[in-house]
Amino acid sequence: MKKKSILLTSIVLALCALLLSPMPAKAQGPDTDVFIVDTFDDLVDDMPNGFCSVGQISGGFCSLRAAVTEAFQVMVVGRNLHIQLPYGTYVLTQDDPSSGEDGYYGDLDFKDLPRNFSGNELTVTIEGMGDEPSVIDANEIDRVLEIGKYYNVILKNLVITGGKVVANYNERGKGGGILKPGNSTLELNKVRITDNEIVCDNCISSSGGGIVSLGKLTIKNSEIDHNTARVGSAISHWDDDDPLFIYRSSIHSNYMDEGRVLDGWGLLLNLVNSTMEGEIHWRDGDVWIQNSTLRNRTQSINAYANISMGGNSGLLYLKIKNSILITQGNKDPTLPGGPNCDFGYFYITKESFGGNVFSDNTCPFDYSRDIRVDSPLDARLGPLQNNGGRTPTRALLHGSPAIDIRNGPCYYLKYLEENPDHPSSIMLLEDQRGAVRWDFKCDSGAFEYWPQVFLPIIAK
């Protein structure tokens, strides 16, 4: 009995020691430096030392250009950086190349990091801190922003505008708003890319009026509009390793000579819960269109498609789910202005997951779950406008065939990087505006229809 008591006491003491012993500390992430920009002037920091300070080692004004210049110094010592912009407009004015390094004039430049930073998880965030977005205006002296190699950059609550790239004879013009090379990543969240352009003076090509991206690009809750380039007037993107993911965003009113508003090739374009005006031209990769509204309006002699695909590297896939694809002619909007889908090669696998509304028979069609309208007007789409939320949408009007097209909630396929061959379904609880998809009957496109409720007027 005594032996049992001693054994029990020993066990209790051992458990108490285990419980009272210090727990192993959780791994801490890298520290974050915060630069608060405190001047709207475009001032140069020519003393790179990790401090955002103009004219002195520390304690000087912190301009936006100075903060971007010092990002290199912060990154190389292993720290994240958060650049905070109080509400207002930051106009770039430094246009004299004799002022020194490239980052000291023209666009805002993130200097290339050393090669051993490839795959690094450190991030640079530029964020507007007001209720309304802060504006970065390049003032037509250059593009707005050029991201160097091996950065992970996040832009939040900003307007990127006023970028202008002039491509002269025998040159290639790239990235009127933002230029991002490979080996870096970019995420836009609540960002508007607007009124940027590439001027082509007998140049070889001009691409990416809004953005040129090589490498991973993610766009959320954002708007890309009124940008100009010959190809990819909104976006030109190339990446074989990561998907281009566009979610709850609007791409519209961009200008081009060749019709390609979003132009690129790569692993996957995944467009979800978004509104787009113009042609998607994608090569050598897959395209998934999910709960999105696509409309193209063209002259009959320039019959651009909503989606055109082609390529030379293996089997490509087009998957369309719960989406609206409409083309209209400029002269007669009751007639299609071009094909919904156009394929340059025959080895593209085309699949409808149902719940789609089309204006012709060029896309994959599920006869039991898709709808084809006789006239584009029969889709009953409202004008592109602010219907609530951060980005413009096309409302579903009363009587639209897209309303309650599926019995059950909306789901979308999300690309899984760790298992790229097996996408999983995720429920879409909100539409592009952030409005609740309320009745668990999936509406096609990016807009959830809410019927108006009229209450009786009670006379007193």
Secondary structure, DSSP 8 states (H G I E B T S, - for coil): -HHHHHHHHHHHHHHHHHHHS----------EEEEE---SS-----S-SSS--BSSSSSSB--HHHHHHHHHHHHHTT-EEEEEE-SSEEE-----GGGSSGGGSSSEE-----GGGTT----EEEEE-SSS-EEEE-TTSS-SEE--TT-EEEEEEEEEE--EEEE-TT-EEE-SSEEE-TT-EEEEEEEEEES-EEEESS-SEEE-SSEEEES-EEEES-EEES-B-SB-SSEEEEESSS-EEEES-EEE--B-SSSEEEEEEESEEEEES-EEESEEEEESSEEEEES-EEEEEE-TTS---SEEEE-SSS-EEEEEES-EEEEEESS-TTS-SS-SEEESSS-EEEEE-S--EESSSSS---TTT-EE-SSGGGG-EEEEE--SSSS-EEEE-TT-TTTT-BSS-EEEEE--TTSTT--EEEEE-B-TTS-B-TTSSB-SSS--------------
